[in-house]
Amino acid sequence: MVIRSVNSQANEHQKKPIGYFPFGQEIASLAQVNRTPKRVFILGVYASAVHARWVDSKGKQRIAALAVASEPEIFWRGNSDQALRIISAISLPDGAGHLEPANAQFNGPSGQALDELFLAPLSLGREDAWLCDLIPHSCKNKSQKLALAREYDKKIEELRLPAYDWPELPPSLATPQRRDEIESELLESKADIVITLGDQPLKWFASHFGAHSSLSEYGRDPEHYGRLHELKVADRAIWLLPLVHPRQADGLGRHTKDWLSIHRRWAENPPDQALIARLTSRSDKPL
């Protein structure tokens, strides 16, 4: 799937850059490019990034996995050739060492989980999905903040490293304006099913249209998890399919074993599969 930078195409009116990663790459905003009708609309939380391993001039590892560039596509699957090409294009000052792709587990895990544990169980592929995030760009998390404070910040002057301006996750994940933008994308997608990934898309988007604000409110057991629920957006009746975040579904990083188990059972046999198949039938939507 081809993805474009909202900064350069969809939001050309936006003049001020979102910010800059460590080592100087501009932070891009990612959005769906293929605007043809889709079978499902998938709403995540925020975009990830391309991660590199920083090695100093003596061959010693400084940071095992540091975000250094925006992903080349939304829910990127971590293609190793793409990672190498992107990272190799980043120049470091003399004496600052070099960058190389981080361990494969750090690049594209959510995109891979999306394909294998969300779309595939529904007999869908990327070509059937319109992808979106509450925050369409990378945000600095706590572990990255600590790593930068430990290894990068204190070396900025000595090694002449570029200053970075990388926003952290804000308290509000979707302003009214951003909700309007997501709503417009949803209506443009013509999808009959909205899949939310985790609590945050429910809280910051779907709940404003009558949905529950957390996943557990729909039931934290195999009998109730992964069911379709009616939702109305701009007077259009659609279906909501609230699921866990890919981190939970694939046991990535900090996750809850209960949600991991419940989602894996769902993936083996989605309970509303017959209705979902009818709603997403290829004969229903000319592409």
Backbone hydrogen bonds in HBPLUS format (Angstrom, degrees):
<---DONOR---> <-ACCEPTOR-->    atom                        ^
c    i                          cat <-CA-CA->   ^        H-A-AA   ^      H-
h    n   atom  resd res      DA  || num        DHA   H-A  angle D-A-AA Bond
n    s   type  num  typ     dist DA aas  dist angle  dist       angle   num
A0009-GLN N   A0005-SER O   3.06 MM   4  6.18 140.6  2.22 149.0 160.5     1
A0006-VAL N   A0029-SER O   2.57 MM  23  5.12 161.9  1.60 148.4 153.4     2
A0011-ASN N   A0006-VAL O   2.57 MM   5  5.13 156.0  1.62 148.4 149.2     3
A0014-GLN N   A0011-ASN O   2.96 MM   3  5.56 161.5  2.00 117.3 123.2     4
A0027-ILE N   A0019-GLY O   2.92 MM   8  5.38 171.6  1.93 135.5 135.3     5
A0020-TYR N   A0165-ASP O   2.87 MM 145  4.87 141.0  2.03 109.3 120.9     6
A0165-ASP N   A0020-TYR O   2.92 MM 145  4.87 150.3  2.01 126.6 136.4     7
A0021-PHE N   A0025-GLN O   2.77 MM   4  5.28 164.7  1.79 161.0 161.1     8
A0024-GLY N   A0021-PHE O   2.97 MM   3  5.44 143.0  2.11 136.6 134.8     9
A0030-LEU N   A0136-PRO O   2.78 MM 106  5.41 157.2  1.83 161.1 159.2    10
A0038-LYS N   A0189-SER O   2.87 MM 151  5.51 161.1  1.90 153.5 156.9    11
A0039-ARG N   A0128-ASP O   2.86 MM  89  5.25 138.8  2.03 132.9 145.6    12
A0040-VAL N   A0128-ASP O   3.20 MM  88  6.53 155.6  2.26 158.3 160.6    13
A0130-TRP N   A0040-VAL O   2.92 MM  90  6.32 159.2  1.97 154.9 161.7    14
A0041-PHE N   A0193-ILE O   2.86 MM 152  6.25 157.2  1.92 159.0 166.5    15
A0195-ILE N   A0041-PHE O   2.74 MM 154  6.06 162.2  1.78 156.7 163.0    16
A0042-ILE N   A0130-TRP O   2.86 MM  88  6.12 167.1  1.87 163.4 167.5    17
A0132-CYS N   A0042-ILE O   2.97 MM  90  6.11 135.7  2.17 163.8 177.3    18
A0043-LEU N   A0195-ILE O   2.89 MM 152  6.26 164.0  1.92 163.6 167.9    19
A0197-LEU N   A0043-LEU O   3.09 MM 154  6.21 151.4  2.18 172.9 164.6    20
A0044-GLY N   A0132-CYS O   2.85 MM  88  6.23 165.6  1.87 147.9 151.1    21
A0134-LEU N   A0044-GLY O   3.20 MM  90  6.29 148.8  2.30 118.3 123.5    22
A0135-ILE N   A0045-VAL O   2.83 MM  90  6.18 165.3  1.86 159.8 165.0    23
A0047-ALA N   A0135-ILE O   3.28 MM  88  6.78 137.7  2.47 156.3 168.1    24
A0050-VAL N   A0069-ALA O   2.78 MM  19  5.20 171.1  1.79 153.4 156.6    25
A0068-VAL N   A0050-VAL O   2.94 MM  18  6.03 167.2  1.95 177.7 173.8    26
A0102-ALA N   A0051-HIS O   3.23 MM  51  5.67 166.0  2.25 130.1 125.8    27
A0052-ALA N   A0066-LEU O   2.83 MM  14  5.27 163.0  1.86 140.6 141.9    28
A0066-LEU N   A0052-ALA O   2.82 MM  14  5.27 162.8  1.85 146.8 151.9    29
A0053-ARG N   A0100-GLU O   2.63 MM  47  5.25 170.9  1.64 168.5 171.3    30
A0100-GLU N   A0053-ARG O   3.06 MM  47  5.25 145.1  2.18 139.2 149.8    31
A0054-TRP N   A0063-ILE O   2.90 MM   9  5.21 157.5  1.95 154.5 160.4    32
A0062-ARG N   A0054-TRP O   2.79 MM   8  5.53 171.2  1.80 155.7 158.5    33
A0063-ILE N   A0054-TRP O   3.41 MM   9  5.21 156.8  2.47 129.2 135.7    34
A0055-VAL N   A0098-HIS O   2.99 MM  43  5.52 176.7  2.00 171.6 172.2    35
A0098-HIS N   A0055-VAL O   2.87 MM  43  5.52 154.4  1.94 156.5 165.1    36
A0056-ASP N   A0060-LYS O   2.79 MM   4  5.35 168.2  1.80 154.0 151.6    37
A0059-GLY N   A0056-ASP O   2.95 MM   3  5.36 164.8  1.97 119.9 122.3    38
A0083-ALA N   A0079-ASN O   2.96 MM   4  6.23 160.7  2.00 152.5 158.6    39
A0084-LEU N   A0080-SER O   2.95 MM   4  6.11 163.4  1.98 147.8 151.7    40
A0085-ARG N   A0081-ASP O   2.99 MM   4  6.16 160.8  2.03 147.2 152.6    41
A0086-ILE N   A0082-GLN O   2.94 MM   4  6.11 166.4  1.96 156.6 159.8    42
A0087-ILE N   A0083-ALA O   2.96 MM   4  6.05 168.9  1.98 153.4 156.9    43
A0088-SER N   A0084-LEU O   2.86 MM   4  5.79 155.8  1.92 145.2 152.5    44
A0090-ILE N   A0087-ILE O   3.14 MM   3  5.51 165.4  2.16 112.6 117.1    45
A0096-ALA N   A0093-PRO O   3.00 MM   3  5.54 158.5  2.05 141.7 141.3    46
A0106-PHE N   A0103-ASN O   2.89 MM   3  5.85 170.8  1.90 135.1 138.0    47
A0107-ASN N   A0104-ALA O   3.27 MM   3  5.59 158.6  2.32 110.6 116.3    48
A0112-GLN N   A0108-GLY O   3.09 MM   4  6.28 157.7  2.14 153.0 158.6    49
A0113-ALA N   A0109-PRO O   2.95 MM   4  6.12 159.2  2.00 144.8 150.8    50
A0114-LEU N   A0110-SER O   2.85 MM   4  6.01 151.3  1.93 143.8 151.9    51
A0115-ASP N   A0111-GLY O   3.23 MM   4  6.47 159.1  2.28 144.1 147.8    52
A0116-GLU N   A0112-GLN O   3.02 MM   4  6.23 171.7  2.03 155.6 157.8    53
A0117-LEU N   A0113-ALA O   2.78 MM   4  5.38 162.1  1.81 148.1 153.2    54
A0118-PHE N   A0114-LEU O   3.25 MM   4  5.11 135.5  2.46 124.1 128.4    55
A0119-LEU N   A0114-LEU O   2.98 MM   5  6.29 166.3  2.00 167.6 172.0    56
A0120-ALA N   A0115-ASP O   2.95 MM   5  5.96 155.4  2.01 151.1 158.4    57
A0122-LEU N   A0119-LEU O   2.92 MM   3  5.33 139.8  2.09 111.1 123.2    58
A0124-LEU N   A0119-LEU O   2.98 MM   5  4.87 164.8  2.01 132.9 133.5    59
A0123-SER N   A0120-ALA O   2.87 MM   3  4.85 162.2  1.90 113.7 116.2    60
A0128-ASP N   A0125-GLY O   2.93 MM   3  5.47 159.1  1.98 116.3 123.3    61
A0129-ALA N   A0126-ARG O   3.09 MM   3  5.30 163.5  2.11 111.2 116.5    62
A0140-LYS N   A0167-PRO O   2.82 MM  27  5.96 162.1  1.85 139.2 144.4    63
A0145-LYS N   A0141-ASN O   2.99 MM   4  6.21 156.0  2.05 150.5 158.0    64
A0146-LEU N   A0142-LYS O   2.99 MM   4  6.22 156.7  2.04 149.2 154.5    65
A0147-ALA N   A0143-SER O   3.03 MM   4  6.21 158.3  2.08 143.5 149.5    66
A0148-LEU N   A0144-GLN O   2.94 MM   4  6.11 159.5  1.98 150.5 155.6    67
A0149-ALA N   A0145-LYS O   3.04 MM   4  6.22 158.7  2.09 144.8 150.7    68
A0150-ARG N   A0146-LEU O   2.99 MM   4  6.14 146.7  2.10 144.3 153.3    69
A0151-GLU N   A0147-ALA O   2.95 MM   4  6.04 157.4  2.00 150.7 155.8    70
A0152-TYR N   A0148-LEU O   2.87 MM   4  4.72 134.0  2.09 118.9 133.3    71
A0153-ASP N   A0148-LEU O   2.80 MM   5  5.83 168.0  1.82 151.6 155.5    72
A0155-LYS N   A0152-TYR O   2.91 MM   3  5.32 153.7  1.98 114.3 123.0    73
A0156-ILE N   A0153-ASP O   3.36 MM   3  5.44 169.2  2.37 106.6 109.8    74
A0159-LEU N   A0155-LYS O   2.89 MM   4  5.69 168.3  1.90 152.0 155.8    75
A0160-ARG N   A0156-ILE O   2.96 MM   4  5.36 111.0  2.45 127.6 140.7    76
A0161-LEU N   A0156-ILE O   2.92 MM   5  4.57 138.7  2.10 125.1 135.3    77
A0160-ARG N   A0157-GLU O   3.40 MM   3  4.99 149.6  2.50  91.9 100.5    78
A0178-ARG N   A0175-THR O   3.01 MM   3  5.05 112.8  2.47  97.4 113.5    79
A0179-ARG N   A0175-THR O   2.90 MM   4  6.24 157.5  1.95 158.6 165.3    80
A0180-ASP N   A0176-PRO O   3.02 MM   4  6.26 152.4  2.09 144.0 151.1    81
A0181-GLU N   A0177-GLN O   3.02 MM   4  6.36 149.6  2.12 144.0 152.4    82
A0182-ILE N   A0178-ARG O   2.94 MM   4  6.25 157.7  1.99 151.8 157.3    83
A0183-GLU N   A0179-ARG O   2.86 MM   4  6.05 161.0  1.89 149.9 155.6    84
A0184-SER N   A0180-ASP O   2.92 MM   4  6.15 154.9  1.99 145.3 151.9    85
A0185-GLU N   A0181-GLU O   3.01 MM   4  6.31 154.3  2.08 144.9 151.6    86
A0186-LEU N   A0182-ILE O   2.85 MM   4  6.11 160.4  1.89 153.8 159.4    87
A0187-LEU N   A0183-GLU O   2.95 MM   4  6.22 163.6  1.98 153.6 156.9    88
A0188-GLU N   A0184-SER O   2.91 MM   4  6.04 153.9  1.98 143.8 151.9    89
A0189-SER N   A0185-GLU O   2.86 MM   4  6.04 144.8  1.98 147.4 156.7    90
A0190-LYS N   A0187-LEU O   3.28 MM   3  5.38 140.1  2.45  99.0 109.2    91
A0239-TRP N   A0192-ASP O   2.87 MM  47  6.07 157.4  1.92 148.6 156.3    92
A0194-VAL N   A0239-TRP O   2.78 MM  45  6.19 160.8  1.81 163.6 169.7    93
A0241-LEU N   A0194-VAL O   2.76 MM  47  5.96 166.5  1.78 163.4 161.7    94
A0196-THR N   A0241-LEU O   3.30 MM  45  6.50 145.0  2.43 125.6 134.9    95
A0243-LEU N   A0196-THR O   2.94 MM  47  5.90 166.9  1.96 157.4 161.5    96
A0198-GLY N   A0243-LEU O   2.71 MM  45  5.97 175.6  1.71 150.4 149.4    97
A0202-LEU N   A0199-ASP O   3.00 MM   3  5.36 123.4  2.33 107.8 122.7    98
A0203-LYS N   A0199-ASP O   2.90 MM   4  6.16 164.3  1.93 158.9 164.1    99
A0204-TRP N   A0200-GLN O   2.85 MM   4  5.89 175.1  1.86 162.2 163.2   100
A0205-PHE N   A0201-PRO O   3.06 MM   4  5.42 132.8  2.30 125.0 133.3   101
A0206-ALA N   A0201-PRO O   3.07 MM   5  6.48 155.8  2.13 153.6 156.0   102
A0207-SER N   A0202-LEU O   2.75 MM   5  5.50 149.5  1.84 158.8 157.2   103
A0208-HIS N   A0205-PHE O   3.03 MM   3  5.71 149.5  2.13 119.4 127.7   104
A0209-PHE N   A0206-ALA O   2.91 MM   3  5.41 160.8  1.95 116.6 122.0   105
A0211-ALA N   A0206-ALA O   3.25 MM   5  5.40 160.1  2.29 131.4 126.2   106
A0210-GLY N   A0207-SER O   3.21 MM   3  5.07 161.6  2.25 106.4 105.5   107
A0217-GLU N   A0214-SER O   3.31 MM   3  5.70 146.4  2.43 104.8 113.5   108
A0218-TYR N   A0215-LEU O   2.96 MM   3  5.67 161.8  1.99 120.3 126.2   109
A0219-GLY N   A0216-SER O   2.97 MM   3  5.10 159.2  2.02 105.9 112.4   110
A0224-HIS N   A0221-ASP O   3.16 MM   3  5.78 135.7  2.36 115.8 125.2   111
A0225-TYR N   A0221-ASP O   2.94 MM   4  5.86 153.2  2.01 163.2 171.5   112
A0229-HIS N   A0240-LEU O   2.85 MM  11  4.99 144.8  1.98 138.7 149.8   113
A0240-LEU N   A0229-HIS O   2.66 MM  11  4.99 166.4  1.68 154.1 159.1   114
A0231-LEU N   A0238-ILE O   2.97 MM   7  5.32 148.1  2.07 155.7 149.3   115
A0238-ILE N   A0231-LEU O   2.79 MM   7  5.32 176.6  1.79 165.4 166.4   116
A0233-VAL N   A0236-ARG O   2.93 MM   3  5.16 159.5  1.97 147.7 146.6   117
A0236-ARG N   A0233-VAL O   2.91 MM   3  5.16 151.4  1.99 108.6 118.1   118
A0248-GLN N   A0245-HIS O   2.87 MM   3  5.46 128.9  2.13 117.4 129.2   119
A0249-ALA N   A0245-HIS O   3.11 MM   4  6.45 160.8  2.15 150.5 156.5   120
A0250-ASP N   A0246-PRO O   2.99 MM   4  6.01 149.0  2.08 149.7 154.3   121
A0252-LEU N   A0247-ARG O   2.78 MM   5  4.61 151.8  1.86 140.6 146.3   122
A0251-GLY N   A0248-GLN O   3.38 MM   3  5.13 162.0  2.42  97.5 102.7   123
A0260-LEU N   A0256-THR O   3.03 MM   4  6.29 159.7  2.07 154.4 161.0   124
A0261-SER N   A0257-LYS O   2.94 MM   4  6.13 162.5  1.97 151.8 155.2   125
A0262-ILE N   A0258-ASP O   2.91 MM   4  6.13 164.3  1.94 152.6 157.4   126
A0263-HIS N   A0259-TRP O   2.88 MM   4  5.96 165.2  1.91 150.5 154.4   127
A0264-ARG N   A0260-LEU O   3.04 MM   4  6.16 158.7  2.08 145.2 151.5   128
A0265-ARG N   A0261-SER O   3.08 MM   4  6.32 154.4  2.15 147.4 153.6   129
A0266-TRP N   A0262-ILE O   3.05 MM   4  6.33 153.9  2.12 143.1 150.7   130
A0267-ALA N   A0263-HIS O   2.81 MM   4  6.09 159.7  1.85 156.6 161.7   131
A0268-GLU N   A0264-ARG O   3.18 MM   4  6.40 139.4  2.35 139.2 148.5   132
A0269-ASN N   A0266-TRP O   3.02 MM   3  5.35 132.2  2.25 104.5 117.1   133
A0273-GLN N   A0270-PRO O   3.18 MM   3  5.21 145.7  2.30 121.2 117.9   134
A0276-ILE N   A0272-ASP O   2.90 MM   4  6.09 166.5  1.92 160.8 165.4   135
A0277-ALA N   A0273-GLN O   2.79 MM   4  5.88 156.3  1.85 146.6 153.1   136
A0278-ARG N   A0274-ALA O   3.05 MM   4  6.32 150.6  2.14 140.5 148.2   137
A0279-LEU N   A0275-LEU O   2.89 MM   4  6.14 161.3  1.92 153.4 158.6   138
A0280-THR N   A0276-ILE O   2.86 MM   4  5.98 144.8  1.99 147.1 156.6   139
A0281-SER N   A0278-ARG O   3.37 MM   3  5.09 167.5  2.39  99.7 102.1   140
A0284-ASP N   A0281-SER O   2.91 MM   3  5.35 154.0  1.98 111.8 120.3   141
